[in-house]
Amino acid sequence: MMQMIPVTVAEGQVAIGIEVKLPKTTLIAVATDKGYIMCGALDVGLLNDKLADRKIIAGRAVGVRTLEQLLAAPLESVTKEAESLGILPGMTGLEAVKRMF
């Protein structure tokens, strides 16, 4: 099952929360038009190395199981493009998403 849920991150800033329920796991992400944050399934190394030409803005948080946890958790890793926007490991998912607007 898949759900798309509006996530208000600040006044006038609404991102899309995505939950994909799979056998024995749930993929979660919060996306804007510029980029996204995601659970531990995101391969930041792949985005930085093999897909660098796409200039993907993304961050990864580990150990999260809900959209609320994803927004509250510190990011474990981010892409080089995310760093160029001031999105850094250790900042919360919410802080990162706000910078993606």
PyMOL commands that place a pseudoatom at each C-alpha (Angstrom):
pseudoatom trace, name=CA, resn=MET, resi=1, chain=A, elem=C, hetatm=0, pos=[0.000, 0.000, 0.000]
pseudoatom trace, name=CA, resn=MET, resi=2, chain=A, elem=C, hetatm=0, pos=[1.196, 3.518, -0.755]
pseudoatom trace, name=CA, resn=GLN, resi=3, chain=A, elem=C, hetatm=0, pos=[0.090, 6.790, 0.851]
pseudoatom trace, name=CA, resn=MET, resi=4, chain=A, elem=C, hetatm=0, pos=[0.853, 10.376, -0.074]
pseudoatom trace, name=CA, resn=ILE, resi=5, chain=A, elem=C, hetatm=0, pos=[0.302, 12.825, 2.779]
pseudoatom trace, name=CA, resn=PRO, resi=6, chain=A, elem=C, hetatm=0, pos=[0.692, 16.633, 2.763]
pseudoatom trace, name=CA, resn=VAL, resi=7, chain=A, elem=C, hetatm=0, pos=[3.335, 17.693, 5.301]
pseudoatom trace, name=CA, resn=THR, resi=8, chain=A, elem=C, hetatm=0, pos=[3.307, 21.339, 6.385]
pseudoatom trace, name=CA, resn=VAL, resi=9, chain=A, elem=C, hetatm=0, pos=[6.868, 22.314, 7.292]
pseudoatom trace, name=CA, resn=ALA, resi=10, chain=A, elem=C, hetatm=0, pos=[6.256, 26.075, 7.630]
pseudoatom trace, name=CA, resn=GLU, resi=11, chain=A, elem=C, hetatm=0, pos=[3.560, 28.564, 6.686]
pseudoatom trace, name=CA, resn=GLY, resi=12, chain=A, elem=C, hetatm=0, pos=[3.094, 28.279, 2.933]
pseudoatom trace, name=CA, resn=GLN, resi=13, chain=A, elem=C, hetatm=0, pos=[5.521, 25.354, 2.672]
pseudoatom trace, name=CA, resn=VAL, resi=14, chain=A, elem=C, hetatm=0, pos=[3.831, 22.014, 2.111]
pseudoatom trace, name=CA, resn=ALA, resi=15, chain=A, elem=C, hetatm=0, pos=[5.915, 18.996, 1.176]
pseudoatom trace, name=CA, resn=ILE, resi=16, chain=A, elem=C, hetatm=0, pos=[4.645, 15.553, 0.223]
pseudoatom trace, name=CA, resn=GLY, resi=17, chain=A, elem=C, hetatm=0, pos=[5.115, 12.678, 2.659]
pseudoatom trace, name=CA, resn=ILE, resi=18, chain=A, elem=C, hetatm=0, pos=[5.284, 9.263, 1.027]
pseudoatom trace, name=CA, resn=GLU, resi=19, chain=A, elem=C, hetatm=0, pos=[4.883, 5.892, 2.736]
pseudoatom trace, name=CA, resn=VAL, resi=20, chain=A, elem=C, hetatm=0, pos=[5.306, 2.673, 0.781]
pseudoatom trace, name=CA, resn=LYS, resi=21, chain=A, elem=C, hetatm=0, pos=[4.469, -0.445, 2.766]
pseudoatom trace, name=CA, resn=LEU, resi=22, chain=A, elem=C, hetatm=0, pos=[6.437, -3.447, 1.540]
pseudoatom trace, name=CA, resn=PRO, resi=23, chain=A, elem=C, hetatm=0, pos=[6.853, -6.909, 3.031]
pseudoatom trace, name=CA, resn=LYS, resi=24, chain=A, elem=C, hetatm=0, pos=[8.818, -6.524, 6.279]
pseudoatom trace, name=CA, resn=THR, resi=25, chain=A, elem=C, hetatm=0, pos=[9.653, -2.847, 5.684]
pseudoatom trace, name=CA, resn=THR, resi=26, chain=A, elem=C, hetatm=0, pos=[8.176, 0.571, 5.011]
pseudoatom trace, name=CA, resn=LEU, resi=27, chain=A, elem=C, hetatm=0, pos=[9.903, 3.113, 2.798]
pseudoatom trace, name=CA, resn=ILE, resi=28, chain=A, elem=C, hetatm=0, pos=[9.327, 6.713, 3.901]
pseudoatom trace, name=CA, resn=ALA, resi=29, chain=A, elem=C, hetatm=0, pos=[10.258, 9.998, 2.263]
pseudoatom trace, name=CA, resn=VAL, resi=30, chain=A, elem=C, hetatm=0, pos=[9.383, 13.686, 2.371]
pseudoatom trace, name=CA, resn=ALA, resi=31, chain=A, elem=C, hetatm=0, pos=[9.770, 15.509, -0.938]
pseudoatom trace, name=CA, resn=THR, resi=32, chain=A, elem=C, hetatm=0, pos=[9.642, 19.032, -2.321]
pseudoatom trace, name=CA, resn=ASP, resi=33, chain=A, elem=C, hetatm=0, pos=[10.068, 20.203, -5.905]
pseudoatom trace, name=CA, resn=LYS, resi=34, chain=A, elem=C, hetatm=0, pos=[13.828, 20.575, -5.241]
pseudoatom trace, name=CA, resn=GLY, resi=35, chain=A, elem=C, hetatm=0, pos=[14.759, 17.468, -3.284]
pseudoatom trace, name=CA, resn=TYR, resi=36, chain=A, elem=C, hetatm=0, pos=[13.877, 14.925, -0.635]
pseudoatom trace, name=CA, resn=ILE, resi=37, chain=A, elem=C, hetatm=0, pos=[14.812, 13.183, 2.585]
pseudoatom trace, name=CA, resn=MET, resi=38, chain=A, elem=C, hetatm=0, pos=[14.351, 9.467, 3.021]
pseudoatom trace, name=CA, resn=CYS, resi=39, chain=A, elem=C, hetatm=0, pos=[14.772, 6.558, 5.408]
pseudoatom trace, name=CA, resn=GLY, resi=40, chain=A, elem=C, hetatm=0, pos=[17.892, 4.392, 5.529]
pseudoatom trace, name=CA, resn=ALA, resi=41, chain=A, elem=C, hetatm=0, pos=[17.063, 2.701, 2.222]
pseudoatom trace, name=CA, resn=LEU, resi=42, chain=A, elem=C, hetatm=0, pos=[18.453, 5.733, 0.363]
pseudoatom trace, name=CA, resn=ASP, resi=43, chain=A, elem=C, hetatm=0, pos=[21.910, 5.134, -1.142]
pseudoatom trace, name=CA, resn=VAL, resi=44, chain=A, elem=C, hetatm=0, pos=[23.597, 8.546, -0.884]
pseudoatom trace, name=CA, resn=GLY, resi=45, chain=A, elem=C, hetatm=0, pos=[26.866, 7.125, -2.215]
pseudoatom trace, name=CA, resn=LEU, resi=46, chain=A, elem=C, hetatm=0, pos=[25.144, 6.015, -5.415]
pseudoatom trace, name=CA, resn=LEU, resi=47, chain=A, elem=C, hetatm=0, pos=[23.578, 9.461, -5.864]
pseudoatom trace, name=CA, resn=ASN, resi=48, chain=A, elem=C, hetatm=0, pos=[26.942, 11.183, -5.321]
pseudoatom trace, name=CA, resn=ASP, resi=49, chain=A, elem=C, hetatm=0, pos=[28.982, 8.827, -7.501]
pseudoatom trace, name=CA, resn=LYS, resi=50, chain=A, elem=C, hetatm=0, pos=[27.057, 7.079, -10.274]
pseudoatom trace, name=CA, resn=LEU, resi=51, chain=A, elem=C, hetatm=0, pos=[24.274, 9.662, -10.582]
pseudoatom trace, name=CA, resn=ALA, resi=52, chain=A, elem=C, hetatm=0, pos=[26.305, 12.825, -9.864]
pseudoatom trace, name=CA, resn=ASP, resi=53, chain=A, elem=C, hetatm=0, pos=[25.317, 14.358, -13.211]
pseudoatom trace, name=CA, resn=ARG, resi=54, chain=A, elem=C, hetatm=0, pos=[21.693, 14.487, -12.000]
pseudoatom trace, name=CA, resn=LYS, resi=55, chain=A, elem=C, hetatm=0, pos=[22.636, 16.839, -9.117]
pseudoatom trace, name=CA, resn=ILE, resi=56, chain=A, elem=C, hetatm=0, pos=[20.123, 15.245, -6.748]
pseudoatom trace, name=CA, resn=ILE, resi=57, chain=A, elem=C, hetatm=0, pos=[19.380, 17.073, -3.496]
pseudoatom trace, name=CA, resn=ALA, resi=58, chain=A, elem=C, hetatm=0, pos=[18.709, 14.410, -0.868]
pseudoatom trace, name=CA, resn=GLY, resi=59, chain=A, elem=C, hetatm=0, pos=[19.352, 13.361, 2.706]
pseudoatom trace, name=CA, resn=ARG, resi=60, chain=A, elem=C, hetatm=0, pos=[19.188, 10.076, 4.614]
pseudoatom trace, name=CA, resn=ALA, resi=61, chain=A, elem=C, hetatm=0, pos=[18.068, 9.384, 8.181]
pseudoatom trace, name=CA, resn=VAL, resi=62, chain=A, elem=C, hetatm=0, pos=[18.476, 5.932, 9.698]
pseudoatom trace, name=CA, resn=GLY, resi=63, chain=A, elem=C, hetatm=0, pos=[16.362, 4.143, 12.286]
pseudoatom trace, name=CA, resn=VAL, resi=64, chain=A, elem=C, hetatm=0, pos=[13.141, 5.960, 11.392]
pseudoatom trace, name=CA, resn=ARG, resi=65, chain=A, elem=C, hetatm=0, pos=[9.783, 4.277, 10.868]
pseudoatom trace, name=CA, resn=THR, resi=66, chain=A, elem=C, hetatm=0, pos=[7.315, 7.150, 10.506]
pseudoatom trace, name=CA, resn=LEU, resi=67, chain=A, elem=C, hetatm=0, pos=[7.184, 10.475, 8.706]
pseudoatom trace, name=CA, resn=GLU, resi=68, chain=A, elem=C, hetatm=0, pos=[7.241, 12.239, 12.075]
pseudoatom trace, name=CA, resn=GLN, resi=69, chain=A, elem=C, hetatm=0, pos=[10.426, 10.401, 13.044]
pseudoatom trace, name=CA, resn=LEU, resi=70, chain=A, elem=C, hetatm=0, pos=[11.983, 11.194, 9.657]
pseudoatom trace, name=CA, resn=LEU, resi=71, chain=A, elem=C, hetatm=0, pos=[11.368, 14.918, 10.153]
pseudoatom trace, name=CA, resn=ALA, resi=72, chain=A, elem=C, hetatm=0, pos=[12.695, 14.868, 13.739]
pseudoatom trace, name=CA, resn=ALA, resi=73, chain=A, elem=C, hetatm=0, pos=[15.757, 12.672, 13.171]
pseudoatom trace, name=CA, resn=PRO, resi=74, chain=A, elem=C, hetatm=0, pos=[19.233, 13.973, 12.423]
pseudoatom trace, name=CA, resn=LEU, resi=75, chain=A, elem=C, hetatm=0, pos=[20.363, 13.261, 8.884]
pseudoatom trace, name=CA, resn=GLU, resi=76, chain=A, elem=C, hetatm=0, pos=[23.081, 10.622, 8.759]
pseudoatom trace, name=CA, resn=SER, resi=77, chain=A, elem=C, hetatm=0, pos=[24.292, 11.564, 5.260]
pseudoatom trace, name=CA, resn=VAL, resi=78, chain=A, elem=C, hetatm=0, pos=[23.453, 13.999, 2.469]
pseudoatom trace, name=CA, resn=THR, resi=79, chain=A, elem=C, hetatm=0, pos=[24.346, 14.407, -1.177]
pseudoatom trace, name=CA, resn=LYS, resi=80, chain=A, elem=C, hetatm=0, pos=[26.940, 16.894, -2.373]
pseudoatom trace, name=CA, resn=GLU, resi=81, chain=A, elem=C, hetatm=0, pos=[24.145, 18.938, -3.976]
pseudoatom trace, name=CA, resn=ALA, resi=82, chain=A, elem=C, hetatm=0, pos=[22.318, 19.084, -0.636]
pseudoatom trace, name=CA, resn=GLU, resi=83, chain=A, elem=C, hetatm=0, pos=[25.507, 20.347, 1.007]
pseudoatom trace, name=CA, resn=SER, resi=84, chain=A, elem=C, hetatm=0, pos=[25.610, 23.179, -1.539]
pseudoatom trace, name=CA, resn=LEU, resi=85, chain=A, elem=C, hetatm=0, pos=[22.264, 24.368, -0.070]
pseudoatom trace, name=CA, resn=GLY, resi=86, chain=A, elem=C, hetatm=0, pos=[23.613, 24.235, 3.485]
pseudoatom trace, name=CA, resn=ILE, resi=87, chain=A, elem=C, hetatm=0, pos=[21.981, 20.878, 4.264]
pseudoatom trace, name=CA, resn=LEU, resi=88, chain=A, elem=C, hetatm=0, pos=[24.453, 18.990, 6.440]
pseudoatom trace, name=CA, resn=PRO, resi=89, chain=A, elem=C, hetatm=0, pos=[24.624, 15.684, 8.317]
pseudoatom trace, name=CA, resn=GLY, resi=90, chain=A, elem=C, hetatm=0, pos=[23.323, 16.137, 11.847]
pseudoatom trace, name=CA, resn=MET, resi=91, chain=A, elem=C, hetatm=0, pos=[20.611, 18.662, 11.012]
pseudoatom trace, name=CA, resn=THR, resi=92, chain=A, elem=C, hetatm=0, pos=[17.051, 17.443, 11.436]
pseudoatom trace, name=CA, resn=GLY, resi=93, chain=A, elem=C, hetatm=0, pos=[14.977, 16.282, 8.509]
pseudoatom trace, name=CA, resn=LEU, resi=94, chain=A, elem=C, hetatm=0, pos=[12.634, 19.217, 9.072]
pseudoatom trace, name=CA, resn=GLU, resi=95, chain=A, elem=C, hetatm=0, pos=[15.497, 21.734, 8.865]
pseudoatom trace, name=CA, resn=ALA, resi=96, chain=A, elem=C, hetatm=0, pos=[16.672, 20.088, 5.638]
pseudoatom trace, name=CA, resn=VAL, resi=97, chain=A, elem=C, hetatm=0, pos=[13.228, 20.091, 4.020]
pseudoatom trace, name=CA, resn=LYS, resi=98, chain=A, elem=C, hetatm=0, pos=[12.782, 23.789, 4.837]
pseudoatom trace, name=CA, resn=ARG, resi=99, chain=A, elem=C, hetatm=0, pos=[15.993, 24.494, 2.890]
pseudoatom trace, name=CA, resn=MET, resi=100, chain=A, elem=C, hetatm=0, pos=[14.559, 22.610, -0.091]
pseudoatom trace, name=CA, resn=PHE, resi=101, chain=A, elem=C, hetatm=0, pos=[11.908, 25.261, -0.736]
for i in range(1, 101): cmd.bond("trace and resi %d" % i, "trace and resi %d" % (i + 1))
show_as sticks, trace
zoom trace
